[in-house]
Amino acid sequence: MSLAVYQWGIRLFTLLALVAWASVFITVDPDAAGLTGRFLFFGSFFASILGMLTLFVTWVYVKGLGEEGAAHHLGAAFRQAFLLAGFVLGNALFQFFGFLTWWDSLLLLAFVLLVELSLRSLMKPRKEVQEKW
């Protein structure tokens, strides 16, 4: 799959997620709808943020590495967008439950960075493994 096809698919997903989030935002009161309404609200919010951040991170990769390099790193771009969307959703949930402070946000950011760095070290090919095989 080429980079352009991937980006058009993500754009379509993002558009559908934004429409879903807007319709939930307009028609459903998260407090009155209970757990289902909250799940629909935050789930569609996460999906729309994930799509926008995937497009943004892919754009950064295209600007930095070119089309070919960005196509090679699509998995990393999606993983980073997923973690950033989790950070945004975590902050939104902290605000919803009423305990968002600056240090909570920094702790969540530190957690996201630790997960990203751990995944990078796990995904990096090891020299001893390459030489062995």
N, C-alpha and C positions, 0 to 999 in steps of 0.2 A: 504494500500500500504506500502510495506516495505521500509526501508531506501535505500537498494541497488537498487531497482526499481526506486525510486525517483532520486537517483544520476545518474543512467544511462539515464533517461529521460532528466535531466539537461545537462548531457554531450552531448547528441545528439542535444539538442537545442543550446548549446554553439557552437558546431561544425558547425551547419547550419548557425548560426548568424555570426561566423567568416568568413565562406565562402562568405556569402552575403556582409559583410563589405569589405572583400578583393576584391571582384568583383566590388563593387561600387568604392572603392579606386583606382583600376587600370583603370577602363573603363570610369568613369564619372568625369568630372571636376566640382566641386561644384559651382564655379563662373559662368561657361559658361552654366550650366544646370538650373540655376536660383533657385527658391524656391523649386522645386521638387527635384533637385539634392542635395541641402542642407538637405532637410528632409530625403532623402534616406541615405545620408552619416551619419548624426547624429543619425537617428533612428537605423540603423544597428550597429553603434558604441555603442549606449546605450544597445542594446540587447546583444551584445557580452560581454560587460563589466558586465552586469547584470548576465549573465551565469557564467562567471569566478568568480565573487565575491560571487555568491550563492554557488558555489562549495567550495570556500575558507572558507566562514563563516560556512558552514556545516561541513567542515573538522575540524575547530577550535572547534565546538560544540562536535564532535565525540572525539577529543583528551581530551577535558575538562570534558565531561559528559558521555562518552561511547556511544555505539550504541543506547541503549534504551532511554537515555536522549536526544540524538540528534534527534531521531525520534519524541520525544514528542515536541520538540521546532523547528520543521521545519518551521512553520509560522513565528516565530520570526526571524529565520535565513534569510528567504526570504525577510522579511520587512527590515532588516538591510542591506542586500545586495542591495535592491532597493534604499534605501536612499544613500548608498555609491556610487552606480552607478549614481544617480542623482547629487551627489557632483562632481564626475569626469566629467560628462557631462556638468555641470554648469561651471566648470573651462575651459573645452574645448570651450564652447560657449563664455565665457568671452575672451579667447585668440583669437578666430575667429573674434569677433567684435572689438578687439583691446583695451579693457580696463581691462585686467587682471592685478591686482596688489596684493601684499601680503595681504593687509587688505580686499580686496574684497573676496579673498579665505577664509580668517578667518571668515568673516561675513557669507559666505555661509556655512562653517563648523558649526558655531554657530546655524544657522537656522536648519541645519540637526539634530544637537544634540537636539535642543529644540523640534523638531517634534518627534524624537525618545523617548525622556523623556515624552512628553505629551501622546504619544500612549501607553507607558508602564503604566503610571498612569491610563489611561482610561481602559486598558485591565486587570489591577490588580483587582481580586475579592475583594469586600468590605465586611468587617465583618458584618456591620449592615444589608446589603442586604442578606447575607447568613443566618444570625440568623432569619431574618424576614420570610424567605420562608422556 
